Amino acid sequence: MIPAPFDYEVADSVDHAIEMLSATPDAKVLAGGHSLIPLMKLRFARPSTLVDISRIGSLSYIREDGDRIAIGACTRHQDVHRSEVLESACPMLSYAAGLIGDPQVRHRGTIGGAVSHGDPASDLPTVLLALDAQFVIRGPNNARRAIGAEDFFQGFLQTDLAPDEVLTEIRVPKLGSHIGWSYLKFNRRAQDWAIVGVATLVRRTNGSIEEARIALGNMGSVPIRAIHSEAAIAGADRSGIPAAAAVAAEGTNPPSDTNGAADYRRALAQVLVGRALEGALGT
């Protein structure tokens, strides 16, 4: 397929990008392009202008910032995957970034682009929800705001970003040695989107589970928390995993498509949550 005609502009700064977005209401930001361009080829997206922010060097970084790690929105997936800072302090994110697509996608796609696309089957939105990440957003007149992952994803391919705003940074917490983690996804081929994905964090105290955060991918129009599983495993030990897994799909609304029916996804979520909790307790 061939995209509809569009103009192409290169932004030399975040302010420049916001200025161009404000001047053209149906313009879209282009970072890596691996989410937006396929939609344009199918003509599901028809922006009149693409504003390319990939050459803004100030948006590509990974650095420690107190008890969090700050990641520039134009940081490539491969850089997230290979980051020594993330491997040490937030290994679930670096691990998940290494599962995205293939090497070509990972060397071109960006964390900010994947997040802004808002696909519930994508790896990073699910992981960032489990991590309780914060998203830093810039708008006109140097307006700045930060929003949590639970509020950022609004619907299928919809986020809280306004048309004249740019996501500039993602902040994730440092995970201490007492926090176990696991990210699992089920797909038919290595490069496919997740049919179901599960990201799990478990905080342990004296052998028992003090708190668990479990995020589900492709079990609704946005990544969602498996709150019933979290409640079931809190205060328990490894023996509580079957009960937590059994309620993993409660309150979810998974899609039915060519990859699987909704009931299949519900059953799959139960299996993956059980395995993810086992993995988190074993790390």
C-alpha positions as CSV (number, residue, x, y, z in Angstrom):
1,M,0.0,0.0,0.0
2,I,1.0,3.6,-0.6
3,P,0.4,6.4,2.0
4,A,-1.8,9.3,1.1
5,P,0.2,12.5,0.2
6,F,1.8,14.3,3.1
7,D,4.3,17.1,3.8
8,Y,7.5,16.3,5.7
9,E,9.2,18.7,8.1
10,V,12.3,18.2,10.3
11,A,12.2,19.7,13.7
12,D,15.5,21.0,15.1
13,S,14.2,21.4,18.7
14,V,11.2,20.4,20.8
15,D,9.9,24.0,20.6
16,H,10.2,23.9,16.9
17,A,8.3,20.7,16.7
18,I,5.5,22.1,18.9
19,E,5.3,25.2,16.8
20,M,4.8,23.1,13.6
21,L,2.2,20.9,15.3
22,S,0.3,23.9,16.5
23,A,0.2,25.3,13.0
24,T,-1.1,22.1,11.5
25,P,-3.8,20.5,13.6
26,D,-3.7,17.1,11.8
27,A,0.1,16.8,11.8
28,K,1.8,13.8,13.4
29,V,5.1,13.4,15.2
30,L,7.5,11.0,13.5
31,A,10.2,9.5,15.7
32,G,11.3,6.0,14.6
33,G,8.3,5.5,12.3
34,H,7.8,1.8,13.0
35,S,4.3,2.3,14.5
36,L,3.0,5.3,12.4
37,I,4.3,4.4,8.9
38,P,2.5,1.0,8.7
39,L,-0.8,2.7,9.6
40,M,-0.2,5.3,6.9
41,K,0.6,2.7,4.3
42,L,-2.8,1.1,5.1
43,R,-4.4,4.6,5.1
44,F,-5.7,4.1,8.6
45,A,-3.7,7.3,9.4
46,R,-3.7,10.2,7.0
47,P,-1.8,13.1,8.5
48,S,-1.2,16.1,6.2
49,T,2.2,16.7,7.7
50,L,4.9,14.6,9.5
51,V,7.1,16.4,12.0
52,D,10.3,14.5,12.3
53,I,11.8,14.8,15.8
54,S,14.3,11.9,15.4
55,R,17.2,14.3,14.8
56,I,16.7,16.2,18.1
57,G,19.8,14.9,20.0
58,S,18.6,16.2,23.3
59,L,15.8,13.7,23.3
60,S,18.1,10.6,23.3
61,Y,19.6,9.7,26.7
62,I,19.4,7.4,29.7
63,R,20.5,8.8,33.0
64,E,19.9,8.4,36.7
65,D,17.7,11.0,38.4
66,G,17.4,10.4,42.1
67,D,15.4,7.3,42.8
68,R,14.3,7.1,39.1
69,I,15.9,6.7,35.7
70,A,15.1,9.3,33.0
71,I,14.9,8.1,29.4
72,G,14.6,10.5,26.5
73,A,11.7,9.9,24.2
74,C,13.8,9.4,21.1
75,T,16.0,6.7,22.7
76,R,16.2,3.7,20.4
77,H,14.9,0.3,21.7
78,Q,18.4,-1.2,21.2
79,D,19.9,1.5,23.4
80,V,17.3,0.8,26.1
81,H,18.0,-2.9,25.8
82,R,21.8,-2.4,26.1
83,S,21.8,0.3,28.7
84,E,24.0,-0.7,31.7
85,V,22.1,1.8,33.9
86,L,18.8,0.0,33.1
87,E,20.2,-3.5,33.2
88,S,21.4,-2.7,36.8
89,A,18.5,-0.6,38.2
90,C,15.5,-1.5,36.1
91,P,16.2,-4.8,34.3
92,M,12.6,-5.6,33.3
93,L,12.5,-2.6,30.9
94,S,15.9,-3.4,29.3
95,Y,14.8,-7.0,28.9
96,A,11.5,-6.2,27.4
97,A,13.1,-3.8,24.9
98,G,15.2,-6.7,23.6
99,L,12.0,-8.6,22.7
100,I,10.6,-5.9,20.4
101,G,10.4,-6.9,16.7
102,D,13.7,-7.7,15.1
103,P,17.1,-6.0,15.2
104,Q,16.2,-3.6,12.4
105,V,13.1,-2.5,14.3
106,R,15.1,-2.2,17.6
107,H,17.8,-0.1,15.9
108,R,15.2,2.4,14.5
109,G,12.2,2.4,16.7
110,T,12.0,4.6,19.8
111,I,10.6,4.2,23.3
112,G,8.6,7.4,22.9
113,G,7.2,6.4,19.6
114,A,6.0,3.1,20.9
115,V,4.4,4.7,24.0
116,S,2.7,7.5,22.1
117,H,1.3,5.0,19.6
118,G,-0.7,3.4,22.5
119,D,-1.1,-0.1,21.1
120,P,-2.3,-2.4,23.9
121,A,-0.5,-5.3,22.3
122,S,2.9,-3.5,22.5
123,D,5.5,-4.6,25.0
124,L,6.6,-1.3,26.5
125,P,3.1,0.1,27.5
126,T,2.5,-3.0,29.5
127,V,5.9,-3.0,31.2
128,L,5.7,0.8,31.9
129,L,2.3,0.4,33.5
130,A,3.6,-2.3,35.8
131,L,6.5,0.0,36.6
132,D,4.2,2.9,37.4
133,A,6.2,5.0,34.9
134,Q,5.8,8.8,34.5
135,F,5.6,10.5,31.2
136,V,6.9,14.1,30.8
137,I,5.1,16.1,28.2
138,R,5.8,19.5,26.6
139,G,3.2,21.8,25.0
140,P,2.9,25.4,23.7
141,N,4.3,28.3,25.6
142,N,6.8,26.0,27.3
143,A,4.0,24.2,29.3
144,R,5.2,21.1,31.0
145,R,3.3,18.3,32.7
146,A,3.9,14.8,34.0
147,I,1.3,12.0,33.9
148,G,1.3,8.5,35.2
149,A,1.0,5.4,33.0
150,E,-2.5,4.6,34.3
151,D,-3.8,7.9,33.1
152,F,-1.7,8.2,29.9
153,F,-3.3,5.4,28.0
154,Q,-6.9,6.4,27.1
155,G,-8.1,3.9,24.6
156,F,-7.1,1.8,21.6
157,L,-4.3,3.8,19.9
158,Q,-5.3,6.8,22.0
159,T,-3.2,8.5,24.7
160,D,-3.5,11.7,26.7
161,L,-1.2,13.6,24.3
162,A,-2.8,16.6,22.8
163,P,-2.2,17.3,19.1
164,D,0.2,20.1,19.9
165,E,2.1,18.3,22.6
166,V,5.3,16.2,22.5
167,L,6.3,13.4,24.8
168,T,9.9,14.2,25.8
169,E,10.8,11.8,28.7
170,I,9.8,8.6,30.4
171,R,10.8,8.1,34.1
172,V,10.9,4.6,35.6
173,P,11.8,3.7,39.2
174,K,14.9,1.9,40.3
175,L,14.1,-1.6,41.4
176,G,15.8,-2.8,44.6
177,S,17.1,-6.3,45.3
178,H,13.9,-7.1,47.2
179,I,11.8,-6.6,44.1
180,G,11.4,-9.5,41.7
181,W,10.2,-9.1,38.2
182,S,9.1,-11.0,35.1
183,Y,7.8,-10.1,31.6
184,L,6.2,-12.8,29.5
185,K,4.3,-12.6,26.2
186,F,2.7,-15.3,24.1
187,N,2.9,-15.0,20.3
188,R,3.2,-17.4,17.4
189,R,6.3,-15.9,15.9
190,A,9.2,-14.0,17.6
191,Q,8.4,-10.8,15.7
192,D,4.6,-10.8,16.3
193,W,2.7,-8.6,18.7
194,A,1.8,-10.2,21.9
195,I,-1.5,-12.2,21.9
196,V,-1.3,-11.7,25.7
197,G,1.5,-10.1,27.6
198,V,2.1,-10.0,31.4
199,A,4.5,-7.8,33.3
200,T,4.9,-8.5,37.0
201,L,6.7,-6.8,39.9
202,V,6.7,-8.5,43.3
203,R,7.9,-6.8,46.5
204,R,9.0,-9.3,49.1
205,T,9.5,-8.9,52.9
206,N,10.6,-11.8,55.2
207,G,9.6,-14.4,52.6
208,S,6.1,-13.1,52.0
209,I,4.7,-10.9,49.2
210,E,4.1,-7.4,50.5
211,E,2.9,-6.1,47.2
212,A,2.5,-7.1,43.6
213,R,1.9,-5.1,40.4
214,I,0.6,-7.1,37.5
215,A,0.0,-5.5,34.1
216,L,-1.8,-7.2,31.2
217,G,-1.2,-6.4,27.5
218,N,-3.9,-7.0,24.8
219,M,-6.5,-7.8,27.4
220,G,-8.5,-4.7,26.7
221,S,-8.3,-1.4,24.7
222,V,-5.4,-0.3,26.9
223,P,-2.9,-2.1,29.1
224,I,-4.6,-2.9,32.4
225,R,-3.8,-4.0,35.9
226,A,-4.8,-7.4,37.0
227,I,-6.1,-6.0,40.3
228,H,-7.8,-9.2,41.4
229,S,-4.6,-11.2,41.1
230,E,-2.7,-8.5,42.9
231,A,-5.1,-8.6,45.8
232,A,-5.1,-12.4,45.9
233,I,-1.3,-12.7,46.1
234,A,-0.7,-9.8,48.6
235,G,0.4,-11.1,51.9
236,A,0.8,-14.7,50.6
237,D,3.8,-16.7,49.6
238,R,4.5,-18.9,46.6
239,S,1.6,-21.1,47.5
240,G,-0.8,-18.3,46.7
241,I,0.1,-18.2,43.0
242,P,-2.6,-20.6,41.8
243,A,-5.4,-18.5,43.4
244,A,-3.9,-15.3,42.0
245,A,-3.6,-16.8,38.5
246,A,-7.2,-18.1,38.6
247,V,-8.6,-14.6,38.8
248,A,-6.2,-12.9,36.3
249,A,-8.9,-12.3,33.6
250,E,-11.6,-10.9,35.9
251,G,-12.6,-7.4,34.8
252,T,-10.8,-7.6,31.5
253,N,-12.3,-7.2,28.0
254,P,-10.0,-9.0,25.6
255,P,-10.5,-8.7,21.8
256,S,-11.4,-11.6,19.5
257,D,-9.4,-11.6,16.3
258,T,-7.4,-13.9,13.9
259,N,-4.9,-14.6,16.7
260,G,-7.4,-15.8,19.2
261,A,-10.9,-15.5,20.7
262,A,-11.6,-13.6,23.9
263,D,-12.0,-16.7,25.9
264,Y,-8.7,-18.1,24.6
265,R,-7.0,-14.9,25.8
266,R,-8.7,-15.1,29.2
267,A,-7.3,-18.7,29.6
268,L,-3.9,-17.6,28.4
269,A,-3.8,-14.7,30.8
270,Q,-4.3,-17.1,33.7
271,V,-1.5,-19.3,32.6
272,L,0.9,-16.4,32.0
273,V,0.1,-14.7,35.2
274,G,0.9,-17.9,37.1
275,R,4.2,-18.3,35.2
276,A,5.1,-14.6,35.6
277,L,4.6,-14.7,39.4
278,E,6.8,-17.8,39.6
279,G,9.4,-16.0,37.6
280,A,9.2,-12.9,39.7
281,L,9.6,-14.9,42.9
282,G,12.6,-16.7,41.4
283,T,14.6,-13.7,40.3
